[in-house]
Amino acid sequence: MRITHDDYTPLSLLAEVLSYAPTSLEGTKRFAEERLSNHDYLLPELRSRFEAILNSFSRLGSDTCETQGLDDDGVDLFLKFDDGVKSRRVGFQIKSNREADRDAKKTDVIPESGLLKTLKRQVLEALMSAKVDEWWIMPCFNLKQHKKRLGAINSFFKLNAGKNWPIEVISPEKVLGLLLLSPADVDAICTRILCRDDEVLFAARQELIDLSRPAQKIVYDTFFGALTENARLEPESIFDADDKLPAEELLEELQQTEYVGGDEYGGLTSYVLNPMAFPALCALHFEGRVRHELSVIEADTFMWRLLDDIYPGKKPRKSR
């Protein structure tokens, strides 16, 4: 596919992905879990999502960018890219829930928080030593415990950010939402944003839109097997697909698309499936396999993530 919306930078695309599926405040309790409260776990996980975003630009023919872990000079992750005018350097500082917990044990007086004092020092290091053009703080806090601590960080940096040196504090809900997306999910979301007017993606979306909801469900449930394993459709799947649409009408709709064929063995034991009835869906799957170098399972997840505003589906499939 090709980029049809080239006004995005890696940073603006990251902002879109962060807003894609934020969790609830209640959901941020997960940051108290052992792994998600560990800075050493969070750093490579977030970096892998950043790299998925950057790969979208290089894979689709745009300028290359880079990210690296510094863990120094007030910067945990460093992002460098060309915005079409100049080279941009953006630093990211990650604060884990364990750090917030340790801070809470030292003082309940939020303005005197050691964590906030650390961030004040790190922002100067990022500006003076790392020489970043912009600085983002990514607090990975359980907001049921540390909402006031986050509020103090927000207030301070909102008041003290300069016009020529932006500082962003990303909400824990957005950070967790990003972490809950796999790199393949991030890849697909970026592709859908950057290539949303691409002919193949448009055609695949139209193939799905033209189907009734029950027919979409049948295709979602069977397309992967039909494409990779020559799977067949069992008659009960048609009867179970929807209570409101008669099974005969659903079967007729699917046969008119040529996705569902006749019963080659007789006796209505099962129906032959023809995935090539949806050539654009096939193209999306192989886009994931070839250009994005995904496994068969990952390519299936990639394809349906590109279409999940039409048919949201279910959780990603697991290897059999």
C-alpha positions in Angstrom: 0.0 0.0 0.0 1.0 3.6 -0.4 1.0 6.6 1.9 -1.9 8.8 0.9 -1.7 11.2 3.9 1.9 12.4 4.1 1.2 15.3 6.5 1.9 13.1 9.5 5.2 13.0 11.4 6.2 10.1 13.7 5.3 12.3 16.6 1.8 13.2 15.4 1.2 9.6 14.5 2.2 8.5 18.0 -0.3 11.0 19.4 -3.0 9.4 17.2 -2.1 5.9 18.3 -2.1 7.0 22.0 -5.6 8.2 21.6 -6.8 5.0 19.8 -7.8 2.9 22.8 -7.1 4.5 26.1 -8.1 2.5 29.2 -10.4 3.8 32.0 -9.0 5.3 35.2 -10.0 2.0 36.9 -8.0 0.2 34.3 -4.7 1.9 35.3 -4.7 -0.4 38.4 -2.9 -2.8 36.1 0.2 -0.5 36.5 0.4 -2.0 40.0 1.1 -5.5 38.6 4.6 -6.8 38.9 5.6 -6.5 35.3 3.8 -3.3 34.4 5.2 -1.6 37.5 8.8 -2.3 36.5 10.7 0.4 34.7 13.0 -2.2 33.1 10.0 -4.0 31.6 8.2 -0.8 30.4 11.2 0.6 28.5 11.6 -2.1 25.9 7.9 -2.6 25.6 7.3 1.1 24.8 10.3 1.2 22.5 8.9 -1.7 20.5 5.6 0.3 19.9 7.6 3.3 18.9 9.6 1.2 16.4 6.4 -0.1 15.0 5.3 3.5 14.3 8.7 4.4 12.7 8.7 1.2 10.6 5.5 2.4 9.0 7.3 5.3 7.5 10.4 3.5 6.3 8.3 0.4 5.0 5.9 2.6 3.1 8.7 4.7 1.4 9.0 7.7 3.6 12.1 9.1 5.3 13.7 6.9 7.8 13.8 7.7 11.5 15.4 6.3 14.5 14.8 5.6 18.2 17.2 4.5 20.9 17.2 3.9 24.6 19.4 6.4 26.4 18.4 6.0 30.0 20.5 9.1 30.7 20.4 12.9 30.6 16.7 13.0 31.5 15.7 10.8 28.6 14.7 7.1 28.6 13.8 6.9 25.0 15.0 9.2 22.2 13.2 9.7 18.9 14.8 11.4 15.9 13.1 12.2 12.6 12.9 14.8 9.8 9.6 16.7 9.8 10.1 18.1 6.3 11.7 21.3 7.5 14.3 20.3 10.0 15.5 17.3 12.1 13.6 16.9 15.3 14.8 15.3 18.5 12.2 14.2 21.1 13.0 12.8 24.5 10.7 10.5 26.5 10.9 10.1 30.3 9.1 7.0 31.7 8.0 7.0 35.4 6.8 3.6 36.7 4.3 2.9 39.4 7.1 1.5 41.7 8.7 4.9 41.6 5.4 6.6 42.6 5.0 4.0 45.4 8.5 4.7 46.7 7.8 8.4 46.5 4.5 8.0 48.4 6.3 6.2 51.3 8.7 9.2 51.7 6.2 12.0 51.8 2.5 12.7 51.5 3.1 16.3 50.7 2.8 16.4 46.9 4.5 19.7 46.2 7.6 18.4 48.0 7.5 15.1 46.2 10.9 13.6 45.4 9.5 12.3 42.1 8.5 15.8 41.0 11.9 17.2 42.1 13.5 14.4 40.0 11.5 15.4 37.0 12.4 19.1 37.5 16.1 18.1 37.4 15.6 15.7 34.4 13.9 18.3 32.3 16.9 20.5 32.6 19.2 17.6 31.7 17.1 16.8 28.7 17.3 20.4 27.5 20.9 21.1 28.2 22.6 17.8 27.8 20.5 15.6 25.6 19.5 18.7 23.6 16.0 17.5 22.7 13.5 19.8 21.0 10.6 18.4 22.9 10.1 16.3 26.1 7.3 13.9 26.9 6.7 12.4 30.3 4.9 9.0 30.3 3.6 8.3 33.8 2.7 4.6 34.2 0.7 5.2 37.4 -2.1 3.4 39.1 -4.5 6.5 39.3 -6.5 4.9 42.1 -3.4 5.6 44.3 -1.5 8.3 42.6 -4.0 10.7 41.0 -2.9 13.7 43.1 0.8 13.0 42.3 0.0 13.0 38.6 -2.0 16.2 39.0 1.0 17.9 40.6 3.2 16.9 37.7 0.6 18.1 35.2 0.2 21.4 37.0 3.9 22.2 37.3 4.8 21.4 33.7 1.8 23.1 32.2 2.8 26.3 34.0 6.5 26.0 33.2 6.6 24.7 29.6 8.1 27.1 27.2 6.6 27.9 23.8 9.8 27.0 22.0 10.4 23.9 24.1 7.2 21.9 24.4 6.6 19.5 27.3 3.8 16.9 27.2 2.5 14.8 30.1 0.7 11.8 28.6 -2.1 10.3 30.7 -1.6 6.9 32.2 -4.8 5.8 30.5 -3.3 6.5 27.1 0.1 4.9 28.0 -1.6 1.7 29.1 -3.8 1.7 26.1 -0.6 1.8 23.9 1.0 -1.0 25.9 -2.1 -3.2 25.5 -1.7 -3.0 21.7 0.7 -5.5 20.2 3.4 -4.1 17.8 1.4 -5.8 15.0 -1.7 -3.8 16.2 0.2 -0.6 16.2 1.5 -1.4 12.7 -2.0 -1.9 11.4 -3.4 1.3 13.1 -0.5 3.3 11.6 -1.1 1.8 8.1 -4.8 2.6 8.3 -4.1 6.2 9.2 -1.3 6.8 6.7 -2.9 4.8 3.8 -6.6 5.4 4.4 -7.2 6.4 0.8 -5.2 3.6 -0.7 -7.1 1.7 -3.4 -6.6 -1.8 -1.9 -7.6 -0.7 1.6 -10.6 1.1 0.2 -11.6 -1.9 -1.8 -11.3 -4.3 1.2 -13.3 -2.0 3.3 -16.0 -1.9 0.7 -16.0 -5.7 0.4 -16.9 -5.9 4.1 -19.3 -2.9 4.2 -21.4 -4.5 1.4 -22.1 -7.5 3.6 -24.8 -7.8 6.3 -23.7 -8.0 9.9 -24.3 -11.8 10.1 -22.4 -12.3 6.8 -19.5 -10.2 8.2 -19.4 -12.5 11.2 -19.3 -15.6 9.0 -16.4 -14.1 7.0 -14.6 -13.0 10.2 -14.9 -16.4 11.7 -13.9 -18.4 8.6 -11.7 -16.3 6.3 -8.4 -17.2 8.0 -9.1 -20.9 7.8 -10.4 -20.7 4.3 -7.3 -18.8 3.2 -4.7 -20.9 5.0 -6.2 -24.3 5.6 -8.9 -24.8 2.9 -11.4 -24.9 5.8 -15.1 -25.5 5.1 -18.3 -23.9 6.5 -20.5 -26.1 8.7 -24.2 -25.6 8.2 -24.8 -24.9 11.9 -22.5 -21.8 11.6 -25.1 -20.3 9.3 -28.0 -21.1 11.7 -26.1 -19.7 14.7 -24.9 -16.5 13.0 -28.0 -14.4 13.7 -31.4 -14.9 15.2 -33.1 -12.2 13.1 -31.9 -13.1 9.7 -33.2 -16.4 8.3 -30.5 -18.9 7.6 -31.7 -19.3 4.0 -31.3 -15.6 3.3 -27.8 -15.5 4.9 -26.7 -18.5 2.9 -28.1 -16.9 -0.3 -26.2 -13.7 0.4 -22.9 -15.5 1.0 -23.4 -17.7 -2.2 -24.1 -14.6 -4.2 -20.7 -13.2 -3.3 -19.2 -16.6 -4.4 -17.5 -16.9 -1.0 -19.7 -19.9 -0.1 -20.0 -22.6 -2.7 -22.1 -25.7 -3.0 -21.8 -28.9 -1.0 -19.4 -30.9 -3.1 -19.9 -34.1 -1.1 -23.7 -34.0 -0.9 -25.8 -34.4 2.1 -25.2 -30.8 3.3 -22.3 -31.8 5.5 -20.3 -28.6 4.8 -19.9 -25.8 2.3 -16.8 -25.0 0.2 -15.3 -21.6 0.9 -13.6 -19.5 -1.7 -11.5 -16.7 -0.1 -10.7 -15.3 -3.6 -14.2 -14.0 -3.7 -12.8 -11.2 -1.6 -9.6 -10.3 -3.5 -8.9 -7.1 -1.6 -9.2 -8.9 1.8 -6.7 -11.4 0.4 -4.4 -8.5 -0.6 -4.5 -7.1 2.9 -3.5 -10.5 4.4 -0.6 -10.8 2.0 0.4 -7.2 2.5 1.0 -8.2 6.1 2.8 -11.3 5.2 5.1 -9.8 2.5 5.7 -6.1 3.1 5.3 -6.2 6.9 7.0 -9.6 7.3 4.3 -10.9 9.7 3.5 -14.5 10.5 0.3 -16.1 9.2 -1.4 -15.4 12.6 -0.1 -11.9 12.8 -1.1 -11.1 9.3 -4.7 -12.2 10.1 -4.7 -9.8 13.2 -3.2 -7.1 11.0 -5.9 -7.4 8.3 -8.8 -7.3 10.8 -7.3 -4.4 12.8 -7.3 -2.4 9.5 -11.0 -3.1 9.3 -12.1 -3.1 13.0 -14.1 0.2 12.7 -16.4 -1.8 10.3 -16.4 -5.2 12.1 -14.7 -5.1 15.5 -14.3 -8.8 15.8 -12.9 -10.4 18.9 -9.5 -10.9 20.6 -6.6 -11.6 18.4 -6.3 -15.3 17.3 -3.7 -17.5 18.9 -1.5 -20.0 17.1 -3.1 -23.4 16.9 
